[in-house]
Amino acid sequence: SCASAADLIVTVSGIPDTRGDVRCAVFRSADGFPMQAARATLLRQPAQTANLEFRFEGLAPGRYAVAVAHDRNVNGK
């Protein structure tokens, strides 16, 4: 059988406040993990204290690493 692309849904909880945004990055390899977002597929949403859901669509089969950051002052760090 053939492996096909799939979606990955990452649910983030426990954000302490609504300042800035939350970034979720999926890395295909260890190269650049966890801080070099340029080497990842990156999604962002405004911060909120309720759960956030990030959907990465059409990922090829394989192993991935996920990094999440709350960027309170939206400086990219």
Backbone as a printed PyTorch tensor [residue, N CA C, xyz], in Angstrom:
tensor([[[ 0.8350, -1.1910,  0.0000],
         [ 0.0000,  0.0000,  0.0000],
         [ 0.8720,  1.2440,  0.0000]],

        [[ 0.3510,  2.3250, -0.5150],
         [ 1.0580,  3.6000, -0.5900],
         [ 0.7080,  4.4550,  0.6160]],

        [[ 1.7140,  5.1140,  1.1510],
         [ 1.4530,  6.1060,  2.1930],
         [ 1.0400,  7.3980,  1.5160]],

        [[ 0.1030,  8.0930,  2.1210],
         [-0.3580,  9.3360,  1.5190],
         [-0.1910, 10.4870,  2.5050]],

        [[-0.3050, 11.6890,  1.9870],
         [-0.1840, 12.8690,  2.8230],
         [-1.3010, 12.9060,  3.8580]],

        [[-1.0220, 13.5690,  4.9690],
         [-2.0010, 13.6550,  6.0480],
         [-1.9150, 15.0210,  6.7150]],

        [[-2.9220, 15.3290,  7.5010],
         [-2.9360, 16.5690,  8.2630],
         [-2.4650, 16.2860,  9.6880]],

        [[-1.8140, 17.2650, 10.2630],
         [-1.3930, 17.2060, 11.6620],
         [-2.0680, 18.3680, 12.3740]],

        [[-2.7680, 18.0630, 13.4480],
         [-3.4250, 19.1000, 14.2430],
         [-2.7160, 19.1640, 15.5900]],

        [[-2.2350, 20.3610, 15.9360],
         [-1.5550, 20.5890, 17.2090],
         [-2.4490, 21.4980, 18.0480]],

        [[-2.8340, 21.0360, 19.2320],
         [-3.6420, 21.8290, 20.1470],
         [-2.7330, 22.3610, 21.2460]],

        [[-2.7670, 23.6780, 21.4460],
         [-1.9270, 24.3400, 22.4430],
         [-2.8290, 24.8860, 23.5440]],

        [[-2.4840, 24.5710, 24.7830],
         [-3.2500, 25.0710, 25.9280],
         [-2.2870, 25.6820, 26.9350]],

        [[-2.8490, 26.3900, 27.8860],
         [-2.0420, 26.9310, 28.9710],
         [-1.3540, 28.2500, 28.6610]],

        [[-1.7900, 28.9640, 27.6330],
         [-1.2260, 30.2740, 27.3410],
         [-1.6440, 31.2080, 28.4850]],

        [[-0.7020, 31.8750, 29.1520],
         [-1.0450, 32.6210, 30.3560],
         [-1.7710, 33.9440, 30.1340]],

        [[-1.6400, 34.5330, 28.9420],
         [-2.2990, 35.8090, 28.6960],
         [-2.4850, 36.0090, 27.1930]],

        [[-3.0850, 37.1280, 26.8130],
         [-3.4320, 37.3620, 25.4120],
         [-2.4760, 38.3290, 24.7090]],

        [[-1.3280, 38.5880, 25.2960],
         [-0.3570, 39.4700, 24.6490],
         [ 0.3500, 38.7390, 23.5100]],

        [[ 0.5600, 39.4340, 22.3820],
         [ 1.3540, 38.8960, 21.2860],
         [ 0.6840, 37.7860, 20.5230]],

        [[ 1.5300, 36.8590, 20.0350],
         [ 0.9910, 35.7330, 19.2890],
         [ 1.6600, 34.4270, 19.6950]],

        [[ 1.0640, 33.3390, 19.2320],
         [ 1.5890, 31.9990, 19.4810],
         [ 2.0070, 31.4360, 18.1380]],

        [[ 3.2160, 30.9020, 18.0910],
         [ 3.7580, 30.3390, 16.8510],
         [ 3.9800, 28.8460, 17.0310]],

        [[ 3.5960, 28.1210, 16.0250],
         [ 3.7450, 26.6690, 16.0380],
         [ 4.5180, 26.2820, 14.7830]],

        [[ 5.6220, 25.5840, 14.9630],
         [ 6.4890, 25.2090, 13.8470],
         [ 6.6330, 23.7010, 13.7820]],

        [[ 6.5540, 23.1550, 12.5660],
         [ 6.7580, 21.7250, 12.3440],
         [ 8.0350, 21.5680, 11.5270]],

        [[ 8.9520, 20.7860, 12.0620],
         [10.2440, 20.5330, 11.4230],
         [10.2700, 19.1130, 10.8750]],

        [[10.7370, 18.9700,  9.6560],
         [10.8500, 17.6570,  9.0030],
         [12.0860, 16.9010,  9.4920]],

        [[13.0990, 17.6610,  9.9660],
         [14.3190, 17.0340, 10.4760],
         [14.8110, 17.8210, 11.6820]],

        [[15.8700, 17.3270, 12.3110],
         [16.4410, 18.0040, 13.4720],
         [17.1550, 19.2900, 13.0770]],

        [[17.4330, 19.4680, 11.7960],
         [18.1490, 20.6430, 11.3220],
         [17.3440, 21.9050, 11.6170]],

        [[17.8760, 22.7520, 12.5020],
         [17.2130, 24.0000, 12.8420],
         [16.2580, 23.9370, 14.0200]],

        [[15.9190, 22.7460, 14.4870],
         [14.9690, 22.5970, 15.5930],
         [15.6270, 23.0440, 16.8890]],

        [[14.9970, 23.7920, 17.7420],
         [13.6260, 24.2810, 17.6690],
         [13.5090, 25.7550, 17.2850]],

        [[14.6310, 26.4530, 17.1020],
         [14.5690, 27.9140, 17.0190],
         [14.6220, 28.5020, 15.6060]],

        [[15.0310, 27.7730, 14.6020],
         [15.1690, 28.3410, 13.2610],
         [13.9010, 28.1030, 12.4540]],

        [[12.9380, 28.9910, 12.6500],
         [11.6340, 28.8390, 12.0040],
         [11.7340, 28.8470, 10.4830]],

        [[12.7890, 29.4290,  9.9360],
         [12.9580, 29.4530,  8.4800],
         [13.1130, 28.0410,  7.9170]],

        [[13.4750, 27.0910,  8.7540],
         [13.6430, 25.6960,  8.3220],
         [12.3970, 24.8540,  8.5990]],

        [[11.3160, 25.5160,  8.9480],
         [10.1000, 24.7990,  9.3480],
         [ 8.8950, 25.3480,  8.6050]],

        [[ 7.7980, 24.6170,  8.7280],
         [ 6.5000, 25.1380,  8.3240],
         [ 5.9440, 25.8360,  9.5540]],

        [[ 5.6800, 27.1400,  9.4440],
         [ 5.3170, 27.9500, 10.6000],
         [ 3.9100, 28.5120, 10.4470]],

        [[ 3.1350, 28.3730, 11.5190],
         [ 1.8130, 28.9970, 11.5930],
         [ 1.7830, 29.8710, 12.8370]],

        [[ 0.9830, 30.9370, 12.8030],
         [ 0.8480, 31.7810, 13.9910],
         [-0.5870, 32.2370, 14.1480]],

        [[-0.9400, 32.4870, 15.3950],
         [-2.2700, 32.9880, 15.7280],
         [-2.1260, 33.9740, 16.8790]],

        [[-3.0620, 34.9220, 16.9990],
         [-3.0520, 35.8030, 18.1680],
         [-3.1830, 34.9610, 19.4460]],

        [[-2.4610, 35.3520, 20.4770],
         [-2.5140, 34.6170, 21.7470],
         [-3.9080, 34.7190, 22.3470]],

        [[-4.3230, 33.6440, 22.9910],
         [-5.5680, 33.6290, 23.7580],
         [-5.4180, 32.5900, 24.8480]],

        [[-6.1870, 32.7450, 25.9150],
         [-6.0540, 31.8080, 27.0250],
         [-6.8290, 30.5180, 26.7950]],

        [[-7.7510, 30.5230, 25.8320],
         [-8.4340, 29.2830, 25.4470],
         [-7.4860, 28.4650, 24.5590]],

        [[-7.8120, 27.2080, 24.3340],
         [-6.9860, 26.3660, 23.4710],
         [-6.8770, 26.9410, 22.0680]],

        [[-5.7090, 26.8180, 21.4830],
         [-5.4770, 27.1860, 20.0890],
         [-5.2470, 25.9110, 19.2970]],

        [[-5.7350, 25.8810, 18.0800],
         [-5.5420, 24.7180, 17.2140],
         [-4.7990, 25.1460, 15.9560]],

        [[-3.7100, 24.4480, 15.6760],
         [-2.9170, 24.6930, 14.4790],
         [-3.0490, 23.4660, 13.5760]],

        [[-3.3910, 23.6810, 12.3120],
         [-3.5830, 22.5740, 11.3730],
         [-2.5390, 22.6780, 10.2590]],

        [[-1.6920, 21.6610, 10.1820],
         [-0.6990, 21.5400,  9.1240],
         [-1.2340, 20.5160,  8.1350]],

        [[-1.4940, 20.9550,  6.9110],
         [-2.1700, 20.1060,  5.9330],
         [-1.1920, 19.5000,  4.9290]],

        [[-1.4900, 18.2900,  4.5250],
         [-0.7760, 17.6400,  3.4390],
         [ 0.6640, 17.2730,  3.7340]],

        [[ 0.9600, 16.8920,  4.9760],
         [ 2.3250, 16.4980,  5.3130],
         [ 2.6260, 15.1030,  4.7690]],

        [[ 3.8120, 14.9610,  4.2330],
         [ 4.2500, 13.6490,  3.7530],
         [ 4.4600, 12.7190,  4.9470]],

        [[ 4.3150, 11.4130,  4.7410],
         [ 4.5600, 10.4690,  5.8280],
         [ 5.9780, 10.6230,  6.3750]],

        [[ 6.1340, 10.4600,  7.6630],
         [ 7.4570, 10.5630,  8.2730],
         [ 7.3770, 11.0350,  9.7050]],

        [[ 8.5470, 11.2860, 10.2720],
         [ 8.6480, 11.7730, 11.6430],
         [ 8.8800, 13.2740, 11.6120]],

        [[ 8.2480, 13.9740, 12.5340],
         [ 8.3450, 15.4260, 12.6070],
         [ 8.6070, 15.8470, 14.0450]],

        [[ 9.1490, 17.0520, 14.1900],
         [ 9.2940, 17.6820, 15.5040],
         [ 8.4480, 18.9490, 15.5010]],

        [[ 7.8580, 19.2560, 16.6500],
         [ 6.9920, 20.4330, 16.7690],
         [ 7.5550, 21.3390, 17.8610]],

        [[ 7.6140, 22.6330, 17.5630],
         [ 8.0240, 23.6360, 18.5530],
         [ 6.9240, 24.6870, 18.6450]],

        [[ 6.6280, 25.1180, 19.8640],
         [ 5.6040, 26.1370, 20.0900],
         [ 6.2150, 27.2410, 20.9450]],

        [[ 5.9260, 28.4990, 20.5820],
         [ 6.4310, 29.6360, 21.3570],
         [ 5.3420, 30.6800, 21.5040]],

        [[ 5.3110, 31.2960, 22.6690],
         [ 4.4150, 32.4310, 22.9110],
         [ 5.2830, 33.6840, 22.7800]],

        [[ 5.0970, 34.4060, 21.6930],
         [ 5.8890, 35.6060, 21.3990],
         [ 5.1080, 36.8210, 21.8910]],

        [[ 5.2780, 37.1420, 23.1620],
         [ 4.4670, 38.1830, 23.7920],
         [ 4.6390, 39.5600, 23.1760]],

        [[ 5.8650, 39.9100, 22.7570],
         [ 6.0870, 41.2520, 22.2120],
         [ 6.2360, 41.2380, 20.6870]],

        [[ 5.9280, 40.1140, 20.0550],
         [ 5.9210, 39.9410, 18.6020],
         [ 7.2330, 40.4320, 17.9730]],

        [[ 8.3500, 39.9910, 18.5840],
         [ 9.6560, 40.3480, 18.0320],
         [10.3160, 39.1790, 17.3010]],

        [[ 9.6030, 38.0690, 17.1840],
         [10.1230, 36.9160, 16.4700],
         [11.0980, 36.0740, 17.2830]],

        [[11.2410, 36.3530, 18.5720],
         [12.1720, 35.5880, 19.4170],
         [11.4160, 34.8980, 20.5330]]])
